[in-house]
């Protein structure tokens, strides 16, 4: 099939060729995406600064691709999953957004009359499309990080997304209707709230990336750098300066272009001290 130049660039970023829209190909995309595009709010803070600390707009498909190339940007859920769905549609998949817990953006992909849940925007180990309708014991995991999607009322297409880390619930339960398509404009209000100065990802420095070829994921939360291994082991290091953070992002994350020093300066303007 013919695809746009931007879709081709996106696939090139993922190091994938164009193939037929099958389950196996979608799984390849999920794995490649989680290993390529970081879950991070550095770009979020800089987009906020660019819009004069007041407004936020989702980066266009072209801008998203170019900013990954030029600055190693990824994003948080709205940026990552909205652009991933544009790619999926552009290469032949049938899909739509769903809203989880009145705040999170996920993707439902339909393949051969079955629905699958796809999500590369939660820093979660969802390396394959989740067959949530036919497997209520489905588990997406990496080390001691586990995500499960279970039916609340399958007759009404209602499901619950729940995540556990080290056996304890991590974050909120997100309930969603698997057949209720949510348009981008329906996320406008929640995106506006998510970009207020006191919102969760406006008061923290965050970056996470899977490196499955090394059997690990790397994570930065403010000045704390951790490596989580598929075995469940964790190495933690506390960083003392912006220069140390830049070095870690370059050497451990392999994201040398991320303008983290500028993002730290934005947080300082918002009265957030990541070293406190």
C-alpha positions as CSV (number, residue, x, y, z in Angstrom):
1,X,0.0,0.0,0.0
2,X,1.0,3.6,-0.4
3,X,1.8,5.5,2.8
4,X,2.8,9.1,3.5
5,X,6.4,10.2,3.8
6,X,5.8,10.9,7.5
7,X,4.5,7.4,8.1
8,X,7.5,6.1,6.3
9,X,9.8,8.2,8.6
10,X,7.9,6.9,11.6
11,X,8.5,3.3,10.6
12,X,12.2,4.1,9.9
13,X,12.5,5.5,13.5
14,X,11.1,2.1,14.7
15,X,13.5,0.3,12.3
16,X,10.5,-1.6,10.8
17,X,9.5,-2.3,7.2
18,X,5.9,-1.9,6.0
19,X,3.9,-5.1,6.3
20,X,0.3,-6.3,6.2
21,X,-1.8,-5.1,9.2
22,X,-1.7,-8.4,11.2
23,X,-1.5,-9.2,14.9
24,X,2.1,-10.2,14.6
25,X,3.1,-7.0,12.9
26,X,1.2,-4.9,15.5
27,X,3.1,-6.8,18.2
28,X,6.4,-5.8,16.5
29,X,5.3,-2.2,16.5
30,X,4.5,-2.3,20.2
31,X,7.9,-3.7,21.1
32,X,9.8,-1.3,18.8
33,X,7.8,1.7,20.1
34,X,8.5,1.0,23.8
35,X,12.2,0.6,23.0
36,X,12.4,3.7,20.8
37,X,10.1,6.5,22.0
38,X,10.7,7.4,25.6
39,X,7.8,8.1,28.0
40,X,9.0,11.6,29.2
41,X,7.7,15.0,30.2
42,X,10.8,16.9,29.1
43,X,9.2,17.7,25.8
44,X,5.9,18.5,27.6
45,X,7.7,21.1,29.7
46,X,9.3,22.6,26.6
47,X,6.1,22.7,24.6
48,X,4.5,24.5,27.6
49,X,7.3,27.1,27.6
50,X,7.0,27.5,23.8
51,X,3.3,28.3,24.3
52,X,4.1,31.0,26.9
53,X,3.4,28.9,29.9
54,X,-0.4,29.0,29.3
55,X,-1.6,26.7,26.5
56,X,-0.8,23.3,25.1
57,X,-1.4,21.7,21.7
58,X,-0.7,18.2,20.7
59,X,2.3,18.1,18.4
60,X,1.3,17.3,14.8
61,X,2.2,14.0,13.3
62,X,5.0,15.6,11.3
63,X,6.3,17.6,14.3
64,X,6.2,14.5,16.6
65,X,8.4,12.6,14.1
66,X,10.8,15.4,13.5
67,X,11.2,16.2,17.2
68,X,12.1,12.6,17.9
69,X,14.7,12.8,15.2
70,X,16.1,16.2,16.3
71,X,15.6,16.1,20.1
72,X,14.9,12.4,21.0
73,X,11.4,13.5,22.2
74,X,8.8,11.0,23.0
75,X,6.0,12.2,25.3
76,X,3.3,11.3,27.7
77,X,0.1,9.4,26.9
78,X,-1.7,12.0,24.8
79,X,1.3,12.7,22.6
80,X,2.5,9.1,22.3
81,X,-0.8,7.3,21.7
82,X,-2.4,9.9,19.5
83,X,0.5,9.8,17.1
84,X,0.8,6.1,17.3
85,X,-2.8,5.7,16.2
86,X,-2.3,8.1,13.3
87,X,0.5,5.7,12.2
88,X,-1.6,2.6,12.7
89,X,-4.4,4.0,10.6
90,X,-1.9,5.2,8.0
91,X,-0.5,1.7,7.5
92,X,-3.9,-0.1,7.3
93,X,-5.0,-0.9,10.8
94,X,-8.6,-0.3,12.0
95,X,-8.5,1.4,15.3
96,X,-9.9,4.1,17.6
97,X,-9.2,5.8,20.9
98,X,-10.8,5.0,24.2
99,X,-10.7,7.0,27.5
100,X,-9.6,5.2,30.6
101,X,-10.6,6.5,34.0
102,X,-11.7,9.8,32.5
103,X,-8.0,10.7,32.0
104,X,-5.9,8.2,30.1
105,X,-5.8,7.7,26.3
106,X,-5.6,4.2,25.0
107,X,-6.1,2.5,21.6
108,X,-8.4,-0.3,20.5
109,X,-7.3,-2.1,17.3
110,X,-9.7,-4.4,15.5
111,X,-8.1,-7.4,13.7
112,X,-10.3,-10.1,12.1
113,X,-13.3,-9.2,14.2
114,X,-11.4,-9.2,17.5
115,X,-10.6,-6.2,19.6
116,X,-7.2,-5.7,21.1
117,X,-5.9,-3.1,23.6
118,X,-2.7,-1.2,22.6
119,X,-0.9,1.3,24.8
120,X,2.6,2.8,24.3
121,X,1.8,5.9,26.4
122,X,1.8,4.7,30.0
123,X,5.4,3.6,30.6
124,X,3.8,0.2,31.1
125,X,5.1,-3.2,29.8
126,X,2.4,-3.7,27.2
127,X,4.7,-5.3,24.6
128,X,1.8,-7.0,22.7
129,X,-1.8,-6.2,21.8
130,X,-3.9,-7.3,24.8
131,X,-6.6,-9.8,23.9
132,X,-8.8,-8.5,26.8
133,X,-12.2,-9.8,25.6
134,X,-11.2,-13.4,25.3
135,X,-8.5,-13.8,28.0
136,X,-9.5,-12.4,31.4
137,X,-6.3,-13.6,32.9
138,X,-4.1,-11.7,30.5
139,X,-1.0,-10.2,32.0
140,X,1.5,-7.8,30.6
141,X,4.7,-7.8,32.6
142,X,8.3,-6.9,32.9
143,X,10.1,-7.9,36.1
144,X,7.8,-7.0,39.0
145,X,5.7,-4.5,36.9
146,X,2.4,-6.1,35.9
147,X,-0.6,-4.8,34.0
148,X,-3.9,-6.7,33.9
149,X,-7.1,-5.8,32.1
150,X,-10.1,-7.5,33.6
151,X,-13.8,-7.4,32.9
152,X,-16.1,-5.3,35.1
153,X,-19.2,-6.2,33.1
154,X,-18.3,-7.8,29.8
155,X,-21.9,-7.7,28.7
156,X,-21.6,-4.0,28.7
157,X,-18.1,-3.9,27.3
158,X,-16.7,-2.5,30.5
159,X,-13.2,-3.3,31.6
160,X,-10.7,-2.3,34.4
161,X,-7.1,-1.5,33.8
162,X,-5.0,-2.1,36.9
163,X,-1.2,-2.1,37.4
164,X,0.9,-3.6,40.1
165,X,4.5,-3.0,41.1
166,X,6.2,-5.4,43.5
167,X,2.8,-6.9,44.3
168,X,1.2,-3.5,45.2
169,X,-1.2,-1.5,43.2
170,X,0.5,1.3,41.3
171,X,-1.7,4.2,40.4
172,X,-5.4,4.3,39.9
173,X,-7.9,1.7,38.5
174,X,-8.9,2.9,35.1
175,X,-12.3,1.8,33.9
176,X,-13.2,2.0,30.2
177,X,-15.8,1.0,27.7
178,X,-14.1,-1.0,24.9
179,X,-16.6,0.0,22.2
180,X,-17.0,3.6,23.1
181,X,-14.9,5.5,20.6
182,X,-13.4,8.7,22.0
183,X,-12.4,11.5,19.6
184,X,-9.3,13.6,20.2
185,X,-11.5,16.7,20.9
186,X,-13.1,14.7,23.7
187,X,-9.8,14.8,25.5
188,X,-9.4,18.6,25.2
189,X,-10.6,19.3,28.7
190,X,-8.5,16.6,30.4
191,X,-5.5,17.6,28.4
192,X,-6.0,21.2,29.5
193,X,-6.1,20.1,33.1
194,X,-3.0,17.9,32.6
195,X,-1.0,21.0,31.4
196,X,-1.7,23.2,34.4
197,X,1.4,24.2,36.4
198,X,0.3,22.0,39.4
199,X,-0.6,18.9,37.3
200,X,1.4,15.7,38.0
201,X,3.7,15.8,35.0
202,X,4.2,19.5,35.4
203,X,5.8,19.1,38.9
204,X,8.3,16.4,38.2
205,X,11.1,15.4,35.8
206,X,10.3,12.0,34.3
207,X,11.9,9.8,31.6
208,X,11.5,6.1,31.1
209,X,12.5,3.7,28.3
210,X,12.6,0.0,27.8
211,X,15.7,-1.7,26.6
212,X,14.5,-5.3,26.1
213,X,17.7,-6.2,24.2
214,X,19.5,-5.6,27.5
215,X,16.6,-7.2,29.5
216,X,16.1,-3.9,31.4
217,X,14.2,-0.6,31.6
218,X,15.8,2.7,32.6
219,X,13.9,5.3,34.5
220,X,14.5,8.8,35.8
221,X,12.3,10.4,38.4
222,X,13.6,13.9,39.3
223,X,17.2,13.2,40.3
224,X,16.8,9.4,40.9
225,X,18.0,7.1,38.2
226,X,17.0,3.4,38.3
227,X,17.6,0.4,36.2
228,X,15.0,-2.3,36.5
229,X,15.9,-5.7,35.1
230,X,13.6,-8.3,33.8
231,X,14.7,-10.5,36.7
232,X,13.1,-8.0,39.1
233,X,16.4,-6.6,40.4
234,X,16.7,-2.8,40.7
235,X,19.8,-0.6,40.7
236,X,19.3,3.0,42.0
237,X,21.5,6.0,41.9
238,X,20.9,9.5,43.1
239,X,22.2,12.3,40.8
240,X,23.4,15.6,42.1
241,X,23.6,18.0,39.2
242,X,21.9,18.7,35.8
243,X,25.1,17.6,34.2
244,X,24.9,14.2,35.8
245,X,21.3,13.9,34.6
246,X,22.3,14.9,31.0
247,X,25.1,12.3,31.1
248,X,22.8,9.5,32.2
249,X,20.3,10.3,29.5
250,X,23.0,10.3,26.9
251,X,24.9,7.2,28.1
252,X,22.3,5.0,29.7
253,X,19.2,6.0,27.9
254,X,21.0,6.6,24.5
255,X,19.0,9.8,24.2
256,X,21.8,12.4,23.9
257,X,19.7,15.1,22.3
258,X,17.1,15.4,25.0
259,X,17.3,19.1,26.2
260,X,16.9,18.1,29.9
261,X,18.8,21.2,31.2
262,X,16.2,23.5,29.7
263,X,13.4,21.4,31.1
264,X,14.9,21.6,34.6
265,X,14.9,25.4,34.1
266,X,11.2,25.4,33.3
267,X,10.5,23.4,36.5
268,X,12.5,25.9,38.5
269,X,10.3,28.7,37.0
270,X,7.4,26.7,38.3
271,X,9.0,26.5,41.7
272,X,9.9,22.8,41.5
273,X,13.3,21.8,42.8
274,X,14.1,18.3,41.5
275,X,17.1,18.0,43.8
276,X,15.2,18.8,47.0
